[in-house]
């Protein structure tokens, strides 16, 4: 998979993660894309390191999508834990 494929996968995985974990997060489309791309890499690394299941280089591979969405969910939860209260404090 090329860079463009990872960005598209990250955008879609970040969008799926936002649908599964709705809430008020700053960043919009760019933030979703960055969380999704980073989540795809982290999900792939976690899958290869701890589950002994390396992610294949195919765009339409279900375990690749699962790892990307799971990684995006982990990053989104971590982002909300670290920065979630900062928006409420400004009100």
NORKAZI-V152088 format. One record per backbone hydrogen bond with DSSP energy under -1.0 kcal/mol. CO is the residue of the C=O (numbers start at 1). NH is the residue of the N-H. If there is no record, write none. Layout:
co->(CO,CO)
nh->(NH,NH)
//
This chain:
co->(2,3,4,5,6,7,8,9,10,11,12,13,14,15,16,17,27,28,29,30,31,32,33,34,35,36,37,38,39,40,41,42,43,44,45,46,47,61,62,63,64,65,66,67,68,69,70,71,72,73,74,75,76,77,78,79,80,85)
nh->(6,7,8,9,10,11,12,13,14,15,16,17,18,19,20,21,31,32,33,34,35,36,37,38,39,40,41,42,43,44,45,46,47,48,49,50,53,65,66,67,68,69,70,71,72,73,74,75,76,77,78,79,80,81,82,83,84,89)
//
